[in-house]
Amino acid sequence: MSLNSAVPAPKKRNYWATQVEASPEVWLQFRQQGVVRPLFHQLLTSPATEGNGNGDGSQLLAQVQPGDVVIVTRGPRRVLGIGQATGHFAHDNGQPPHYCPVEWLVTTPVDLTGTPFNTGSMVWNRTSQWAAILEAYAQQNPPPAGLAKLEQPGPDEVAEPVANYTSPAPEPAFSPNYWAIGAGEGGTFWKAWQAEGVMSIGWEALGDLRQYANDEELRHALKQHYGGDTTHNNNMLACWQFCHEIRPGDYVVVKIGRRKILGIGQVTGDYAFDTARTVHNNIRAVNWLLEGWMEDKAGPGVPTKTLTSITSYHTFLKPILAELAEATHLKQIGKPQPLPPAEKPVVPSPPRPYTLAEAEQDLFLSTAQIQHLQAALKRKKNIIVQGPPGVGKTYVARRLAWLQMGVQDNRRVQLVQFHQSYSYEDFIRGWRPTATNGFELADGVFVDFVQRAHDDPKQDYFFLIDEINRGNLSKIFGELLMLLEADKRNATYALPLTYRKPREAPFFVPPNLYIIGTMNTADRSLALVDYALRRRFTFVDLVPMLGDKLRQQLIGNHIPEEMAADILTRVAALNLAIKEDKNLGSGFLIGHSYFCTPLGEETPAAWWEAIVSHDLAPLLREYWFDSETKANKAIAALHGPA
């Protein structure tokens, strides 16, 4: 036997990707525990993917070796972090039960700009995106230090150029995903879709879905327009995926309920918002290929929600793929089009810078006042901007966040509004009904946003709470009040949540998350803000600014100079009367933002009359609800030619 035959051949390093879309909070647990746990409880007994040449789940896990690279992803383009396996997969009583020890070397997230991950096959699988990931991280300044170790082979590994970082079964330039969509109650829209060559979804009140910077903005809009105590998880996901994740070349299955199939088509167009339609304005062009009636009786079917990614629903998808290959149950009405070429990298435009000079221009505040707000937020991490109606509290809060970031990046700003029905379950975590008549433990908006801040520790995040005093604060914050304090923003003070997930690490608020609340001092529920909350926030007062800056803005909005001066005089006199009223005071003054609305097609006099009649008169009648004479006198003083 030769000497060379006794020496093991150097092994080739593998590159594995796993997604945490269903439970993004586990990424923090992975880092804290030094492990990876693929989020598929049945991985060792179910196929990970079908037809990918990589074998079933047990074979995939058995192929993981020390030194392999592990990539954690979320969604089709985001990489949360990268580590290196330090052992083999094992099994314990955890959830999920299969784990591998990992040294996490890169924990800064990055977004790919080229071909997205195939999210339908990434519970645990090889990836050919390593070169693209390296290229994306190379754009960061500086690139993560841990990449240097990942780029060097271990002592028993063979060096491999970046160009060869591909899996044994490379991903194609374009790999279509498969979607199931409901066509309304009983398939109401199906015939119209065929005739028009489209598919569509509702939620018309939202307008063009492209206006929402992230899924949480979309969720907030759903709550505003459609109300209810639900988190709108399924509706939000349907709108977001319909707009952003479906791609031309994907296949769509029209279904009723969980198992009945009406037709199959291929998506041919990007998202569009059709203002000419009275319902279902959100559309995509589709080349309909098959129609008829087919029922999946072999498996449990798919969820009854409007839109579902079914790429990983292998039992449901198998007869659909067979039908596309040779129609036996459905009637062919069209032919597939050639798949689109590989996507060209799209470099997103960087957020626009936001400077102190711009803040001075936007806000009715002096430089010293703006800098005072900045210093208070930096020191305490939590502030409440309070003032009477119309002083621009929410407007100031968002621009303060931009100023602290230095850019107008609304992806790092989350706005919610408290109200009397708002609860811990909405804000932190609670049980939600599912489409299958069960319940799931779902994170609230704050925990979701905290996770985003944890994932991106080098950048600041800002959580805005409008009308913070309208909610039952002890009920909403629960055990988290202590964790808001600036000196308790680390794992030392972490607490378990009331509704805790299996093997979940204790919760804490990261130091890069700031909270800005707004509070209306004219709100009669002001007393609900208890001392426990007051101690953890810095309170900053905003007052009406009726000086030269407002006069200049009125003139710039085409209000005659003499009329602008008269408006300021009248409002100042009204505010003096409010301030001197023993039942009201300075917390009830009239703010400047009532008068910042630009002049439309109406005359200046009509513009002023509309403000007095529609905005100020109802407010003054509420102020002096017990003295109609006082209210009418104040309104009369505002009316007439200003």
Secondary structure, DSSP 8 states (H G I E B T S, - for coil): --HHHHS---B---EEEEE-SS-TTHHHHHHHHTEE--S-TTTTTS-SSSSSSS--HHHHHHT--TT-EEEEEETTTEEEEEEEE-S--EE-SSSSSEEEEEEEEE---EE--SS---GGG-SSEE-S-HHHHHHHHHTSSS--TTHHHHHS--TTB----GGG---SS---S----EEEEE-SGGGTTHHHHHHHTEEEE--GGG--GGG-SSHHHHHHHHHHHH-SSS--HHHHHHHHIIIII--TT-EEEEEETTTEEEEEEEE-S--EE-TT-SS--EEEEEEEEEEEEEE--SS----SSSEEE-TT-HHHHHHHHHHHHS-SSEEE--------------------B--HHHHHHHSSS-HHHHHHHHHHHHHHSEEEEEESTTS-HHHHHHHHHHHHHTB--GGGEEEEE--TT--HHHHTEEEEE-TTS-EEEEE-HHHHHHHHHHH-TTS-EEEEEETGGGS-HHHHHGGGTGGGSGGG-SGGG-B--SS--TT---B---TTEEEEEEEETT-GGGGGS-HHHHTTSEEEE-----SHHHHHHHHHTT--HHHHHHHHHHHHHHHHHHHH-TTS-GGG---GGGG-S---SS-HHHHHHHIIIIIIHHHHHHHTTT-HHHHHHHHHHH-S--
